[in-house]
């Protein structure tokens, strides 16, 4: 019985670490697009659209992990969403990866 709880705990920790890593990748992509954006380009990415780049690092960690978890679990509340083509492409890969992970387990 205790062994099952430990296995469940380890699985949850792995999922959270995976979501954090995915969130960091999404944040890096957003920063990359933000730093190379032309000044006259009005199309925002998800960091500028939702003003994530203005928050502290601690709150940013929670936001990107939340964004990744809602995407991976296919809940997708709609409060964060991809706004550029590169972000949409990455999210398509994440969707397929999330569905694949859940279908295996």
N, C-alpha and C positions, 0 to 999 in steps of 0.2 A: 504494500500500500504506500509506504513512504517512498519507495523507489519510483512509483508512478508520478508522485508529486514532484520529485526531483527532476524527472524527465520532462514533465510539463513546464516546470520553471526554466530549465535549460532551453527548451524550445522557444519560450516567450522571450528570453534574453537574446537568443540568436535572431529572432524576428525583429526585435527592437534595434539591435546592432545593424542588421541589414537595412532596416528603414532609415536609420541615422546615416549610414553610408550613402544610400541612395539620395537622401535629402541633401547631403553635402555635394554630391555630383550635380544635382539640380541647381544648387546655389552657385556652384562654380560656373555652370553654363550660363546662368543669369548674369553673373558678374562679367563673364567674357563678352556676352552680347552688349551689356551696358557700357563696357569700356571701349568697345569698338564701334559704337553707334554714332552715326553722323548727327551733328547738332540739329539739322533740319528734319531728321527722321522723327516722326510723331508716334510711330508704333511702339508702345511700351512692351517690356517683357514682364514676367510675373513679379519680379522684384520691385520694379518701379510702379506697376499697376496697383499693387497692394501695399506699397511703401514698406516692404520688408527690409530694404537696404538701410533704412533709417533707425531700426531698432538695435538694441544692445546685442552683443554676441550671445549672451545667455538666452535671451528671448528668441533670437534667430535660430538657435539650436532646436528649441521647442517647435517653432513654426515650420522649419524644413522637415523635421521628423513627423509632425502632424500631417503635412502635405503628402509625404511619401506613404505614410500608413493609410490615409484615406484613399490614396491611389491604388496601393497594393491590395487592399481589402475590397476594392471595387465599390466602396461606399460612395466616395466622391461627393461630398456635401455641396460643392459648388462655390465655396468661399475662396478657394484658390484654384486656378486653372491655368493651363499653358496659353500664352498669347502670341508667341512667335512660331514660325515654321520649325525651327530647330527644336524648340521645346515640345512641340506636338510630335515630332519624329521620335524624340527620346521617350516621351510618354507612351507612344505606341509600343515601343520595345518593353517598357515597364509593364504595360497591360498584359502583353503576351507572357512575359516572365512571371508576373503575379498569378495569372491563371494557371500556368504550367506548374508552379510551386504548389499551389493548392490542389491541383489535380493529382499530383504525385503523393502528397500526404493525405 
